[in-house]
Amino acid sequence: MSEKLSLQEQVRERFRLYLTANGLRQTRERFAILRAIYEQEGTFTIDDLSEIMQQHRFHVSTNTLYVTTQLLVEANLLIRHPFSSAAAVFERIVDERPRSYQICSHCHRITNIKSKDLASSLETYHSRSFAISHRIAYVYGICASCQRKMHKRLKAVNTNATSNSTAKRQ
């Protein structure tokens, strides 16, 4: 538990320094949002964050959530993932470990990839002309569930076409 507290204190101080350096206000709402984000694990959307804030009985406008998450992205405390889903997807930055995700192009389901080889490749990648802040790999494709659905639909279409062809011959 003390590790979580020290993480909370550390990100709070980093955010405070970022706001001060940029001449921005240090509001109660911004720090409540930061705290709520760092109490969660995994990815979330603005709607998820709004629900979390309501559970904490802390009402903030959707606009405040958008503005604060953007500030947290700029402060390098939050990642906005470029997933192809309609809603913006965010994740807190806790450490420098590489992350990797697979995204289904059909249902937009996002799952973590647990591959030591991929993590090792991401970790060892360096660039002389680019300052790396975090390492993330995205792999797009079609999940097993969508593949099964597509296969069933294709099978049904083929069965239907065969039935129609046989009926026309008779």
Summary of the structure (lengths in Angstrom):
residues: 170
radius of gyration: 22.3
end to end distance: 75.6
largest distance: 82.3
contacts: 424
relative contact order: 0.10
helix: 53%
strand: 15%
